[in-house]
């Protein structure tokens, strides 16, 4: 279970933060990352009894891309209600089997805050979206419950087995290539009816679907940079 890290994005309730940390301890996870925590709430949570080592060793980040930088795979949790997503959607009971298709040394499980969950922009940063099946009457679960259920399911299914396929690049490596391709599209006046953000989402979604290795991405980046250089020299 060491390859999994829990990422809480803008959490607000100290009780939920503490319960999430205890769930991690219960099921053998130890790495917690927190994005933009509300500091008074965070200080209360860290001083609470239970799983203090996980909370005290948690890493704080000012943005989700920073928290995902060294992760090879990231799973955004969402209730799916009123959302239209480009990402692959995986139900929690199928998560462990799905993960075996990816050779990822570090996997981020990303959870939004209690009131609004993850934003569409947060979800678009991730490789896939995961939902926890519930009744239609109550389509979402509490943040702490979501963490507990996810940690339990991963521990129960022993998802730490060796995966197949080439090693995936990190989020940071992938974003470097996305930026390089954005420069190429700008220089070539390609897809100018799309905004910069829309073009990046398009490329990111494509990369998430193709499972390219780090070497594959390095080749694409070098080719893209070379083409940009040639276009810039063109009279």
Residue frames as a rotation matrix with the C-alpha (Angstrom) as fourth column:
UNK 1
0.557 0.831 0.000 0.00
0.831 -0.557 0.000 0.00
0.000 0.000 -1.000 0.00
UNK 2
-0.026 -0.667 -0.745 3.03
0.576 -0.619 0.534 2.29
-0.817 -0.415 0.401 0.10
UNK 3
-0.773 -0.330 0.542 2.53
0.632 -0.331 0.701 3.42
-0.051 0.884 0.464 -3.48
UNK 4
0.127 0.911 0.392 -0.76
0.798 -0.328 0.505 5.14
0.589 0.249 -0.769 -2.66
UNK 5
-0.915 -0.293 -0.279 -1.00
0.402 -0.735 -0.547 8.71
-0.045 -0.612 0.790 -1.43
UNK 6
0.135 0.987 -0.091 -4.19
0.987 -0.142 -0.079 10.41
-0.091 -0.080 -0.993 -0.30
UNK 7
-0.887 -0.359 0.290 -4.66
0.407 -0.905 0.124 13.98
0.218 0.228 0.949 -1.55
UNK 8
0.071 0.896 -0.438 -7.25
0.926 -0.222 -0.304 16.21
-0.370 -0.384 -0.846 0.14
UNK 9
-0.616 -0.243 0.749 -8.10
0.629 -0.725 0.281 19.34
0.475 0.644 0.599 -1.86
UNK 10
-0.628 0.275 0.728 -9.20
-0.353 -0.934 0.048 22.39
0.693 -0.227 0.684 0.15
UNK 11
-0.217 0.566 -0.795 -10.60
0.714 0.648 0.266 20.46
0.666 -0.510 -0.545 3.16
UNK 12
-0.231 0.238 0.943 -12.58
-0.338 -0.929 0.151 22.50
0.912 -0.284 0.295 5.69
UNK 13
0.724 0.618 0.306 -13.75
-0.522 0.201 0.829 20.18
0.451 -0.760 0.468 8.49
UNK 14
-0.254 -0.899 0.356 -11.14
-0.940 0.143 -0.310 19.08
0.228 -0.413 -0.882 11.06
UNK 15
0.116 0.362 0.925 -13.24
-0.605 0.764 -0.224 16.06
-0.788 -0.533 0.308 11.98
UNK 16
0.968 0.248 -0.029 -13.20
-0.160 0.528 -0.834 14.83
-0.191 0.812 0.551 8.38
UNK 17
0.365 -0.912 -0.185 -9.47
-0.694 -0.134 -0.708 15.43
0.621 0.387 -0.682 8.09
UNK 18
-0.324 -0.476 0.817 -8.84
-0.923 0.349 -0.163 13.48
-0.207 -0.807 -0.553 11.28
UNK 19
0.453 0.581 0.677 -11.16
-0.387 0.812 -0.437 10.66
-0.803 -0.064 0.592 10.22
UNK 20
0.899 -0.187 -0.397 -9.42
-0.357 0.213 -0.909 10.44
0.254 0.959 0.125 6.83
UNK 21
-0.068 -0.991 0.117 -6.03
-0.863 -0.001 -0.506 10.16
0.501 -0.135 -0.855 8.54
UNK 22
-0.200 0.051 0.979 -7.32
-0.757 0.626 -0.187 7.44
-0.622 -0.778 -0.087 10.90
UNK 23
0.835 0.533 0.140 -8.73
-0.296 0.648 -0.701 5.51
-0.464 0.544 0.699 7.93
UNK 24
0.529 -0.735 -0.425 -5.32
-0.598 0.033 -0.801 5.66
0.603 0.677 -0.422 6.27
UNK 25
-0.404 -0.704 0.584 -3.69
-0.910 0.242 -0.337 4.29
0.096 -0.668 -0.738 9.42
UNK 26
0.245 0.618 0.747 -6.33
-0.643 0.680 -0.352 1.55
-0.725 -0.394 0.564 9.70
UNK 27
0.907 0.275 0.318 -5.59
0.049 0.683 -0.729 0.21
-0.417 0.677 0.606 6.23
UNK 28
0.342 -0.896 0.284 -1.86
0.705 0.445 0.552 0.72
-0.621 0.012 0.784 5.89
UNK 29
0.405 -0.225 0.886 -1.56
0.673 -0.583 -0.455 4.03
0.619 0.781 -0.085 4.03
UNK 30
0.166 -0.440 -0.883 0.80
0.910 -0.275 0.309 6.64
-0.379 -0.855 0.355 5.44
UNK 31
-0.820 -0.569 0.059 1.32
0.541 -0.738 0.404 9.48
-0.186 0.364 0.913 2.95
UNK 32
0.337 0.931 -0.138 -1.12
0.862 -0.364 -0.352 12.39
-0.378 0.000 -0.926 3.12
UNK 33
-0.828 -0.493 0.268 -0.98
0.560 -0.756 0.339 15.48
0.035 0.431 0.902 0.92
UNK 34
0.146 0.878 -0.456 -3.21
0.817 -0.366 -0.445 18.49
-0.558 -0.307 -0.771 1.45
UNK 35
-0.561 -0.259 0.786 -3.91
0.747 -0.568 0.346 21.21
0.357 0.782 0.512 -1.11
UNK 36
-0.592 0.265 0.761 -4.85
-0.157 -0.964 0.213 24.71
0.790 0.007 0.613 0.06
UNK 37
-0.234 0.540 -0.808 -6.11
0.879 0.474 0.062 23.75
0.416 -0.696 -0.585 3.52
UNK 38
0.528 0.410 0.744 -7.99
-0.070 -0.852 0.519 26.30
0.846 -0.327 -0.421 5.58
UNK 39
-0.356 -0.932 -0.071 -5.19
-0.091 0.110 -0.990 26.86
0.930 -0.346 -0.123 8.08
UNK 40
-0.372 0.239 0.897 -7.22
-0.921 -0.216 -0.324 27.33
0.116 -0.947 0.300 11.30
UNK 41
0.733 0.680 0.007 -9.06
-0.680 0.733 0.028 24.09
0.014 -0.025 1.000 10.50
UNK 42
0.475 -0.634 -0.610 -5.81
-0.066 0.666 -0.743 22.32
0.878 0.393 0.275 9.62
UNK 43
-0.527 -0.713 0.462 -4.18
-0.492 -0.187 -0.850 23.33
0.693 -0.676 -0.252 12.91
UNK 44
0.079 0.647 0.758 -7.16
-0.980 0.189 -0.060 21.97
-0.182 -0.738 0.650 14.84
UNK 45
0.865 0.296 -0.406 -7.00
-0.415 0.876 -0.245 18.69
0.283 0.380 0.880 12.91
UNK 46
0.090 -0.929 -0.358 -3.25
-0.156 0.342 -0.927 18.21
0.984 0.139 -0.114 13.48
UNK 47
-0.640 -0.343 0.688 -3.67
-0.674 -0.179 -0.717 18.66
0.369 -0.922 -0.117 17.23
UNK 48
0.428 0.890 0.157 -6.51
-0.880 0.370 0.298 16.10
0.207 -0.266 0.941 17.42
UNK 49
-0.201 -0.435 0.877 -6.03
-0.661 0.721 0.207 12.66
-0.723 -0.538 -0.433 18.94
UNK 50
0.489 0.357 0.796 -5.59
0.182 0.851 -0.493 9.77
-0.853 0.386 0.351 16.52
UNK 51
0.516 -0.350 0.782 -3.24
0.854 0.272 -0.442 9.22
-0.058 0.896 0.440 13.57
UNK 52
0.821 -0.199 -0.535 -1.20
-0.028 -0.950 0.311 12.25
-0.570 -0.241 -0.786 14.62
UNK 53
-0.186 -0.969 0.164 1.91
0.179 0.130 0.975 10.96
-0.966 0.211 0.149 12.87
UNK 54
-0.184 0.194 0.964 0.14
0.971 0.186 0.148 10.96
-0.151 0.963 -0.223 9.50
UNK 55
0.808 0.564 0.170 -1.20
0.580 -0.812 -0.067 14.48
0.100 0.153 -0.983 10.03
UNK 56
0.668 -0.605 -0.434 2.06
-0.091 -0.645 0.759 15.87
-0.739 -0.467 -0.486 11.37
UNK 57
-0.403 -0.858 0.318 4.00
0.220 0.246 0.944 14.39
-0.888 0.451 0.089 8.44
UNK 58
0.473 0.675 0.567 1.46
0.746 0.035 -0.665 15.52
-0.469 0.737 -0.487 5.84
UNK 59
-0.709 -0.695 0.121 2.77
0.624 -0.539 0.566 17.67
-0.328 0.476 0.816 2.99
UNK 60
0.287 0.804 -0.521 0.96
0.397 -0.595 -0.699 20.94
-0.872 -0.007 -0.490 2.22
UNK 61
-0.634 -0.427 0.644 0.71
0.749 -0.131 0.650 22.32
-0.193 0.895 0.403 -1.32
UNK 62
-0.549 0.395 -0.737 -0.65
-0.168 -0.915 -0.366 25.52
-0.819 -0.077 0.569 -2.81
UNK 63
0.001 0.576 -0.817 -2.02
-0.990 -0.114 -0.081 23.82
-0.140 0.809 0.570 -5.94
UNK 64
0.740 0.357 0.570 -3.11
-0.305 0.934 -0.188 20.39
-0.599 -0.035 0.800 -7.15
UNK 65
0.835 -0.484 -0.263 -0.47
-0.139 0.276 -0.951 20.21
0.533 0.831 0.163 -9.94
UNK 66
-0.068 -0.888 0.455 2.23
-0.849 -0.188 -0.494 20.65
0.524 -0.420 -0.741 -7.29
UNK 67
0.089 0.177 0.980 0.74
-0.826 0.563 -0.027 17.84
-0.557 -0.807 0.196 -5.21
UNK 68
0.862 0.349 0.368 0.59
-0.098 0.826 -0.555 15.52
-0.497 0.442 0.747 -8.23
UNK 69
0.498 -0.662 -0.561 4.01
-0.861 -0.453 -0.230 16.40
-0.102 0.598 -0.795 -9.69
UNK 70
-0.558 -0.830 0.007 5.81
-0.827 0.557 0.070 13.13
-0.062 0.033 -0.998 -8.84
UNK 71
-0.075 0.630 0.773 2.74
-0.311 0.722 -0.618 10.87
-0.948 -0.286 0.142 -9.19
UNK 72
-0.951 -0.309 -0.019 2.46
-0.140 0.375 0.916 8.50
-0.276 0.874 -0.400 -12.15
UNK 73
-0.524 0.851 -0.023 -1.30
0.498 0.328 0.802 8.01
0.690 0.410 -0.596 -11.88
UNK 74
-0.968 0.248 0.043 -4.04
-0.189 -0.602 -0.776 10.11
-0.167 -0.759 0.629 -10.26
UNK 75
-0.535 0.840 -0.093 -7.64
0.683 0.494 0.537 9.18
0.497 0.223 -0.838 -9.53
UNK 76
-0.861 0.316 0.398 -10.20
-0.421 -0.882 -0.212 11.94
0.284 -0.350 0.892 -8.86
UNK 77
-0.729 0.660 -0.181 -13.16
0.672 0.641 -0.370 10.94
-0.128 -0.392 -0.911 -6.71
UNK 78
-0.857 0.508 -0.089 -16.54
-0.515 -0.842 0.161 12.41
0.006 0.184 0.983 -7.68
UNK 79
-0.396 0.811 0.430 -20.24
-0.031 0.456 -0.889 11.66
-0.918 -0.366 -0.155 -7.31
UNK 80
-0.837 -0.051 0.545 -20.66
0.525 0.207 0.825 12.33
-0.155 0.977 -0.146 -11.08
UNK 81
0.141 0.977 -0.162 -23.86
0.855 -0.202 -0.477 14.30
-0.499 -0.072 -0.864 -10.42
UNK 82
0.908 0.359 -0.217 -24.39
0.198 -0.822 -0.534 17.01
-0.370 0.442 -0.817 -13.05
UNK 83
0.057 -0.943 -0.327 -20.91
-0.473 -0.314 0.823 16.47
-0.879 0.108 -0.464 -14.52
UNK 84
0.998 0.062 -0.011 -19.81
-0.037 0.437 -0.899 15.75
-0.051 0.897 0.438 -18.07
UNK 85
0.397 -0.907 0.141 -16.29
-0.426 -0.047 0.903 14.33
-0.813 -0.419 -0.405 -17.90
UNK 86
0.528 -0.348 -0.775 -13.71
-0.783 0.155 -0.603 13.47
0.330 0.924 -0.191 -20.55
UNK 87
-0.472 -0.806 0.358 -11.82
-0.881 0.422 -0.213 11.19
0.021 -0.416 -0.909 -18.16
UNK 88
-0.387 0.285 -0.877 -12.33
-0.047 0.944 0.328 7.46
0.921 0.168 -0.351 -17.93
UNK 89
0.037 0.510 0.859 -14.75
-0.945 -0.262 0.197 6.67
0.326 -0.819 0.472 -15.11
UNK 90
-0.530 -0.297 -0.794 -14.09
-0.033 0.943 -0.331 3.75
0.847 -0.149 -0.510 -12.76
UNK 91
0.625 0.737 0.255 -16.40
-0.382 0.004 0.924 2.47
0.680 -0.675 0.284 -10.02
UNK 92
0.124 -0.625 0.770 -14.69
-0.992 -0.097 0.081 1.83
0.024 -0.774 -0.632 -6.68
UNK 93
0.593 0.088 0.801 -15.32
-0.338 0.929 0.148 -1.97
-0.731 -0.359 0.580 -6.71
UNK 94
0.892 -0.255 0.374 -13.45
0.452 0.498 -0.740 -2.16
0.003 0.829 0.559 -10.05
UNK 95
0.833 -0.554 -0.001 -10.62
-0.554 -0.833 -0.018 0.20
0.009 0.016 -1.000 -9.08
UNK 96
0.213 -0.813 0.541 -8.05
-0.492 0.389 0.779 -2.42
-0.844 -0.432 -0.317 -8.06
UNK 97
0.292 -0.056 0.955 -8.53
0.644 0.750 -0.153 -4.46
-0.707 0.659 0.255 -11.24
UNK 98
0.951 0.096 0.292 -8.28
0.285 -0.635 -0.718 -1.26
0.116 0.766 -0.632 -13.32
UNK 99
0.693 -0.721 0.021 -5.04
-0.642 -0.603 0.473 -0.25
-0.329 -0.342 -0.881 -11.62
UNK 100
0.274 -0.612 0.742 -3.36
0.127 0.788 0.602 -3.49
-0.953 -0.071 0.294 -12.68
UNK 101
0.707 0.033 0.707 -3.32
0.703 0.083 -0.706 -2.18
-0.082 0.996 0.036 -16.25
UNK 102
0.799 -0.380 0.466 -0.91
-0.189 -0.895 -0.404 0.59
0.571 0.235 -0.787 -15.27
UNK 103
0.219 -0.823 -0.523 2.71
0.878 0.400 -0.261 0.44
0.424 -0.402 0.811 -14.18
UNK 104
0.399 0.038 0.916 2.66
-0.143 -0.984 0.104 3.29
0.906 -0.173 -0.387 -11.67
UNK 105
-0.437 -0.666 -0.605 5.04
0.550 0.334 -0.765 3.58
0.711 -0.667 0.221 -8.74
UNK 106
-0.897 0.187 -0.400 3.10
0.255 -0.520 -0.815 6.38
-0.360 -0.833 0.419 -7.06
UNK 107
-0.449 0.843 0.296 -0.68
0.616 0.052 0.786 6.69
0.647 0.535 -0.542 -7.28
UNK 108
-0.985 0.157 0.075 -2.64
-0.169 -0.765 -0.621 9.68
-0.040 -0.625 0.780 -5.97
UNK 109
-0.321 0.942 -0.101 -6.22
0.891 0.336 0.305 9.28
0.322 0.008 -0.947 -4.75
UNK 110
-0.951 -0.152 0.269 -7.70
0.130 -0.987 -0.098 12.76
0.281 -0.058 0.958 -4.88
UNK 111
-0.151 0.909 -0.389 -10.66
0.984 0.176 0.030 13.92
0.096 -0.378 -0.921 -2.77
UNK 112
-0.346 0.116 0.931 -12.45
0.223 -0.954 0.202 17.28
0.911 0.278 0.304 -2.84
UNK 113
-0.954 -0.042 0.297 -13.79
-0.257 -0.396 -0.882 19.28
0.155 -0.917 0.367 0.06
UNK 114
-0.773 0.633 0.027 -16.99
0.436 0.562 -0.702 18.60
-0.460 -0.532 -0.711 1.96
UNK 115
-0.096 0.795 -0.599 -19.15
-0.089 -0.606 -0.790 21.28
-0.991 -0.023 0.129 0.32
UNK 116
0.455 0.267 -0.850 -18.29
-0.758 -0.384 -0.527 21.36
-0.467 0.884 0.028 -3.38
UNK 117
0.741 -0.270 0.615 -16.09
0.373 0.927 -0.042 18.34
-0.559 0.260 0.788 -4.01
UNK 118
-0.401 -0.908 0.123 -13.47
0.555 -0.134 0.821 18.61
-0.729 0.398 0.558 -6.73
UNK 119
0.161 0.391 -0.906 -13.82
-0.509 -0.754 -0.415 21.27
-0.845 0.529 0.077 -9.41
UNK 120
0.964 0.183 0.192 -13.97
0.078 0.497 -0.864 20.27
-0.254 0.848 0.465 -13.08
UNK 121
0.567 -0.821 -0.068 -10.47
-0.650 -0.395 -0.650 21.74
0.507 0.413 -0.757 -13.44
UNK 122
-0.058 -0.559 0.827 -9.22
-0.903 0.383 0.195 19.49
-0.426 -0.736 -0.527 -10.61
UNK 123
0.500 0.348 0.793 -10.73
-0.098 0.933 -0.347 16.40
-0.861 0.096 0.500 -12.23
UNK 124
0.985 -0.109 -0.131 -9.25
-0.134 -0.022 -0.991 17.27
0.105 0.994 -0.036 -15.63
UNK 125
0.202 -0.966 0.161 -5.79
-0.970 -0.220 -0.105 17.19
0.137 -0.135 -0.981 -14.05
UNK 126
-0.092 -0.195 0.976 -6.26
-0.634 0.767 0.094 13.54
-0.768 -0.611 -0.194 -13.09
UNK 127
-0.917 -0.358 -0.175 -5.84
-0.370 0.601 0.708 10.38
-0.148 0.714 -0.684 -15.13
UNK 128
-0.555 0.776 -0.300 -9.30
0.341 0.541 0.769 9.04
0.759 0.324 -0.565 -14.37
UNK 129
-0.387 0.540 0.748 -12.38
-0.832 -0.554 -0.031 9.68
0.398 -0.634 0.663 -12.25
UNK 130
-0.830 0.123 -0.544 -13.69
0.279 0.936 -0.215 7.26
0.483 -0.331 -0.811 -9.64
UNK 131
-0.209 0.797 0.566 -17.16
-0.779 -0.486 0.397 7.11
0.592 -0.358 0.722 -8.16
UNK 132
-0.976 -0.011 0.218 -18.54
-0.166 0.684 -0.710 5.20
-0.142 -0.729 -0.669 -5.19
UNK 133
-0.570 0.810 -0.135 -21.82
0.106 0.235 0.966 3.50
0.815 0.537 -0.220 -6.15
UNK 134
-0.919 0.390 -0.053 -24.71
-0.010 -0.158 -0.987 4.66
-0.394 -0.907 0.149 -3.97
UNK 135
-0.151 0.943 0.296 -28.49
0.889 0.261 -0.376 4.87
-0.432 0.206 -0.878 -4.23
UNK 136
-0.327 0.100 0.940 -29.98
0.700 -0.642 0.312 7.52
0.634 0.760 0.140 -6.49
UNK 137
0.732 0.680 -0.050 -31.63
0.514 -0.501 0.696 9.12
0.448 -0.535 -0.716 -3.46
UNK 138
0.818 -0.552 -0.160 -28.24
-0.210 -0.547 0.810 9.93
-0.535 -0.630 -0.564 -1.92
UNK 139
0.936 -0.350 0.034 -25.64
0.162 0.345 -0.925 10.07
0.311 0.871 0.380 -4.73
UNK 140
0.124 -0.946 0.299 -22.67
-0.286 -0.323 -0.902 11.27
0.950 0.026 -0.311 -2.67
UNK 141
0.589 -0.036 -0.807 -20.89
0.709 0.502 0.495 10.30
0.388 -0.864 0.322 0.52
UNK 142
0.963 -0.259 -0.076 -19.09
-0.150 -0.745 0.649 12.35
-0.225 -0.614 -0.757 3.14
UNK 143
0.447 -0.870 -0.208 -15.38
-0.734 -0.224 -0.641 13.10
0.511 0.439 -0.739 2.56
UNK 144
-0.310 -0.599 0.739 -14.22
-0.916 0.396 -0.064 10.95
-0.254 -0.696 -0.671 5.47
UNK 145
0.401 0.537 0.743 -16.52
-0.291 0.843 -0.452 8.11
-0.869 -0.035 0.494 4.39
UNK 146
0.936 -0.073 -0.345 -15.15
-0.336 0.113 -0.935 8.28
0.107 0.991 0.081 0.85
UNK 147
0.006 -1.000 0.019 -11.58
-0.903 -0.014 -0.430 7.97
0.430 -0.014 -0.903 2.13
UNK 148
-0.221 -0.033 0.975 -12.50
-0.739 0.657 -0.146 5.11
-0.636 -0.753 -0.169 4.46
UNK 149
0.714 0.595 0.368 -14.30
-0.206 0.681 -0.703 3.14
-0.669 0.426 0.609 1.73
UNK 150
0.778 -0.471 -0.416 -11.49
-0.494 -0.047 -0.868 3.67
0.389 0.881 -0.269 -0.77
UNK 151
-0.223 -0.906 0.360 -8.74
-0.955 0.129 -0.266 2.64
0.195 -0.403 -0.894 1.66
UNK 152
0.002 0.309 0.951 -10.72
-0.559 0.789 -0.255 -0.42
-0.829 -0.531 0.174 2.71
UNK 153
0.908 0.420 -0.006 -11.35
-0.226 0.475 -0.851 -1.50
-0.354 0.773 0.526 -0.87
UNK 154
0.459 -0.817 -0.350 -7.69
-0.686 -0.075 -0.724 -1.17
0.565 0.572 -0.594 -1.82
UNK 155
-0.411 -0.608 0.679 -6.56
-0.904 0.367 -0.218 -3.09
-0.117 -0.704 -0.701 1.26
UNK 156
0.275 0.628 0.728 -9.20
-0.485 0.745 -0.459 -5.78
-0.830 -0.227 0.509 0.79
UNK 157
0.983 0.181 -0.020 -8.27
-0.096 0.422 -0.901 -6.40
-0.155 0.888 0.433 -2.83
UNK 158
0.336 -0.936 0.105 -4.52
0.385 0.238 0.892 -6.24
-0.860 -0.260 0.440 -2.16
UNK 159
0.970 0.182 0.160 -3.98
0.222 -0.402 -0.888 -3.68
-0.098 0.897 -0.431 -4.93
UNK 160
0.520 -0.839 -0.159 -0.25
-0.657 -0.512 0.553 -3.49
-0.545 -0.183 -0.818 -4.22
UNK 161
0.452 -0.344 0.823 0.56
0.452 0.884 0.121 -6.35
-0.769 0.317 0.555 -6.61
UNK 162
-0.551 -0.789 -0.271 3.01
0.112 -0.392 0.913 -5.75
-0.827 0.473 0.304 -9.45
UNK 163
0.507 0.781 -0.364 1.28
-0.245 -0.274 -0.930 -4.11
-0.826 0.561 0.052 -12.44
UNK 164
0.173 -0.377 0.910 1.99
0.822 0.564 0.078 -4.76
-0.543 0.734 0.408 -16.13
UNK 165
0.771 0.185 0.610 3.27
0.597 -0.543 -0.590 -2.61
0.221 0.819 -0.529 -18.96
UNK 166
-0.198 -0.891 0.409 5.86
0.630 -0.435 -0.643 0.17
0.751 0.130 0.647 -19.32
UNK 167
-0.374 -0.015 -0.927 6.45
0.865 -0.365 -0.343 2.52
-0.333 -0.931 0.150 -16.42
UNK 168
0.565 0.683 0.462 4.23
0.786 -0.615 -0.052 5.57
0.248 0.393 -0.885 -16.64
UNK 169
-0.472 -0.677 0.565 5.69
0.438 -0.736 -0.516 9.09
0.765 0.004 0.644 -16.67
UNK 170
-0.591 0.251 -0.767 5.01
0.713 -0.283 -0.642 11.41
-0.378 -0.926 -0.011 -13.76
UNK 171
0.553 0.832 -0.049 2.40
0.764 -0.530 -0.369 14.16
-0.333 0.167 -0.928 -13.88
UNK 172
0.401 -0.468 -0.788 5.18
-0.142 -0.881 0.451 16.75
-0.905 -0.069 -0.420 -14.07
UNK 173
-0.684 -0.687 0.246 6.83
0.088 0.257 0.962 15.02
-0.724 0.680 -0.115 -17.04
UNK 174
-0.240 0.698 0.675 3.50
0.953 0.302 0.026 14.78
-0.186 0.650 -0.737 -18.86
UNK 175
0.689 0.533 -0.491 2.73
0.488 -0.842 -0.230 18.45
-0.536 -0.081 -0.840 -18.27
UNK 176
-0.166 -0.827 -0.537 6.09
-0.161 -0.514 0.843 19.44
-0.973 0.227 -0.048 -19.77
UNK 177
-0.827 -0.105 0.553 5.14
0.469 0.413 0.781 17.65
-0.310 0.905 -0.292 -22.99
UNK 178
0.205 0.969 0.140 1.64
0.958 -0.169 -0.233 19.16
-0.202 0.182 -0.962 -22.96
UNK 179
0.515 -0.080 -0.853 3.18
0.091 -0.985 0.148 22.63
-0.852 -0.154 -0.500 -22.70
UNK 180
-0.608 -0.791 -0.068 5.59
-0.060 -0.039 0.997 21.80
-0.792 0.610 -0.024 -25.52
UNK 181
-0.576 0.476 0.665 2.71
0.814 0.416 0.406 20.70
-0.083 0.775 -0.627 -27.76
UNK 182
0.524 0.740 -0.422 0.77
0.698 -0.657 -0.284 23.84
-0.488 -0.146 -0.861 -26.83
UNK 183
-0.006 -0.631 -0.776 3.73
-0.196 -0.760 0.619 25.90
-0.981 0.155 -0.119 -28.05
UNK 184
-0.869 -0.307 0.388 3.71
0.258 0.388 0.885 23.91
-0.422 0.869 -0.258 -31.29
UNK 185
-0.083 0.925 0.371 -0.03
0.989 0.122 -0.082 24.42
-0.121 0.360 -0.925 -31.83
UNK 186
0.552 0.228 -0.802 0.39
0.298 -0.952 -0.066 28.13
-0.779 -0.202 -0.594 -31.21
UNK 187
-0.369 -0.805 -0.464 3.34
-0.265 -0.387 0.883 28.41
-0.891 0.449 -0.071 -33.61
UNK 188
-0.922 0.026 0.386 1.49
0.344 0.515 0.785 26.37
-0.178 0.857 -0.484 -36.28
UNK 189
-0.664 0.741 -0.099 -1.80
-0.743 -0.669 -0.024 28.26
-0.084 0.057 0.995 -35.76
UNK 190
-0.669 0.379 -0.639 -3.46
0.040 0.877 0.478 24.89
0.742 0.294 -0.603 -35.13
UNK 191
-0.101 0.760 -0.642 -6.79
0.894 0.352 0.276 24.63
0.436 -0.547 -0.715 -33.34
UNK 192
-0.931 -0.313 0.186 -6.98
0.231 -0.902 -0.365 28.40
0.282 -0.297 0.912 -32.91
UNK 193
-0.108 0.961 0.253 -10.75
-0.331 -0.275 0.903 28.12
0.937 0.013 0.348 -32.40
UNK 194
0.556 0.177 -0.812 -9.86
0.637 0.537 0.553 26.50
0.534 -0.825 0.185 -29.06
UNK 195
0.800 -0.346 0.490 -8.50
-0.551 -0.748 0.370 28.40
0.239 -0.566 -0.789 -26.08
UNK 196
-0.253 -0.964 -0.083 -5.08
-0.730 0.247 -0.637 27.49
0.635 -0.100 -0.766 -24.68
UNK 197
-0.472 0.122 0.873 -6.77
-0.770 0.426 -0.475 25.70
-0.430 -0.896 -0.107 -21.77
UNK 198
0.621 0.778 0.098 -9.06
-0.599 0.551 -0.581 23.73
-0.506 0.303 0.808 -24.11
UNK 199
0.512 -0.518 -0.685 -6.12
-0.580 0.380 -0.721 22.58
0.633 0.766 -0.106 -26.24
UNK 200
-0.555 -0.764 0.329 -4.23
-0.749 0.286 -0.598 21.46
0.362 -0.578 -0.731 -23.14
UNK 201
-0.079 0.628 0.774 -7.25
-0.721 0.500 -0.479 19.51
-0.688 -0.596 0.413 -21.88
UNK 202
0.797 0.385 -0.465 -7.57
-0.603 0.478 -0.639 17.84
-0.024 0.790 0.613 -25.29
UNK 203
0.087 -0.864 -0.496 -3.93
-0.557 0.371 -0.743 16.71
0.826 0.341 -0.449 -25.27
UNK 204
-0.601 -0.308 0.738 -4.00
-0.799 0.240 -0.551 15.70
-0.007 -0.921 -0.390 -21.59
UNK 205
0.346 0.822 0.452 -7.09
-0.717 0.542 -0.438 13.54
-0.606 -0.172 0.777 -22.17
UNK 206
0.738 -0.141 -0.660 -5.40
-0.517 0.510 -0.687 11.88
0.434 0.848 0.304 -25.12
UNK 207
-0.343 -0.939 -0.025 -2.29
-0.636 0.251 -0.730 11.09
0.692 -0.234 -0.683 -23.07
UNK 208
-0.367 0.265 0.892 -4.40
-0.846 0.304 -0.439 9.65
-0.388 -0.915 0.113 -20.26
UNK 209
0.682 0.729 0.061 -6.04
-0.612 0.614 -0.498 7.26
-0.400 0.303 0.865 -22.72
UNK 210
0.695 -0.395 -0.601 -2.88
-0.484 0.361 -0.797 6.07
0.532 0.845 0.059 -24.47
UNK 211
0.917 -0.352 0.185 -0.63
0.019 0.503 0.864 5.02
-0.397 -0.789 0.469 -21.54
UNK 212
0.690 -0.723 0.050 2.55
-0.075 -0.139 -0.987 6.38
0.720 0.677 -0.150 -23.13
UNK 213
0.491 -0.627 -0.605 5.87
0.870 0.382 0.311 5.62
0.036 -0.679 0.733 -21.43
UNK 214
0.553 -0.393 -0.735 8.36
0.137 -0.827 0.545 8.25
-0.822 -0.401 -0.404 -20.31
UNK 215
-0.557 -0.797 0.233 10.51
0.319 0.054 0.946 7.48
-0.767 0.601 0.224 -23.37
UNK 216
-0.134 0.620 0.773 7.48
0.989 0.034 0.144 7.96
0.063 0.784 -0.618 -25.65
UNK 217
0.820 0.494 -0.289 6.81
0.535 -0.841 0.079 11.37
-0.204 -0.219 -0.954 -24.15
UNK 218
0.112 -0.867 -0.486 10.47
0.118 -0.474 0.873 12.36
-0.987 -0.155 0.049 -24.39
UNK 219
-0.629 -0.296 0.719 10.40
0.695 0.199 0.691 11.60
-0.348 0.934 0.080 -28.12
UNK 220
0.294 0.836 0.464 7.21
0.931 -0.361 0.061 13.64
0.218 0.414 -0.884 -28.60
UNK 221
0.753 -0.039 -0.657 8.65
0.313 -0.857 0.409 16.58
-0.579 -0.514 -0.633 -26.68
UNK 222
-0.303 -0.943 -0.134 11.91
0.228 -0.208 0.951 16.60
-0.925 0.258 0.278 -28.66
UNK 223
-0.505 0.204 0.839 10.00
0.863 0.127 0.488 16.42
-0.006 0.971 -0.240 -31.95
UNK 224
0.587 0.809 0.013 7.61
0.806 -0.586 0.077 19.17
0.070 -0.035 -0.997 -30.86
UNK 225
0.486 -0.477 -0.732 10.43
0.200 -0.755 0.625 21.46
-0.851 -0.450 -0.271 -29.73
UNK 226
-0.585 -0.751 0.306 12.27
0.436 0.026 0.899 20.90
-0.683 0.660 0.312 -33.01
UNK 227
-0.180 0.621 0.763 9.18
0.959 -0.063 0.278 21.74
0.220 0.781 -0.584 -35.06
UNK 228
0.782 0.421 -0.460 8.61
0.549 -0.814 0.188 24.91
-0.296 -0.399 -0.868 -33.04
UNK 229
0.000 -0.887 -0.462 12.21
0.176 -0.454 0.873 25.93
-0.984 -0.081 0.156 -33.70
UNK 230
-0.696 -0.246 0.675 11.78
0.666 0.132 0.734 25.39
-0.270 0.960 0.072 -37.46
UNK 231
0.256 0.888 0.381 8.50
0.940 -0.321 0.116 27.32
0.226 0.328 -0.917 -37.54
UNK 232
0.692 -0.031 -0.721 10.03
0.378 -0.835 0.399 30.23
-0.614 -0.549 -0.567 -35.67
UNK 233
-0.384 -0.906 -0.180 12.89
0.183 -0.266 0.946 30.39
-0.905 0.330 0.268 -38.21
UNK 234
-0.209 0.371 0.905 10.49
0.962 0.244 0.123 30.32
-0.175 0.896 -0.408 -41.16
UNK 235
-0.969 -0.223 -0.109 10.38
0.199 -0.961 0.193 33.73
-0.148 0.166 0.975 -42.90
